[in-house]
Amino acid sequence: MQRIAFTMKLFPGFEDEYRRRHAAIWPGLETLLRETGIREYSIFLDEGTLVLFACFRVEDPALLEGLPAHPVMKEWWQHMKDIMESHPDGSPVTRPLKEVFYMP
């Protein structure tokens, strides 16, 4: 398993809406993520900066390459683009993070 971490950013005033939408995550999206091999997916919010820190474990990182083309993923991005920084295609602006320390 490989750990993946990245940041995203919310627009001001949408903290509660972000939590609400993720509390009601679509079953089809959760199934897609699980079928892609994603496990232990967590998203944390720095309420002072509105930076979201996401991390998960994945069995085969190469399987992630197909997610952006999947219709459920595209639909989720459209659902979320009004409350966070997004690219023109609706995908969230992400900043990958490099691991510099790990203690198992």
Summary of the structure (lengths in Angstrom):
residues: 104
radius of gyration: 13.7
end to end distance: 12.7
largest distance: 38.5
contacts: 246
relative contact order: 0.26
helix: 36%
strand: 30%
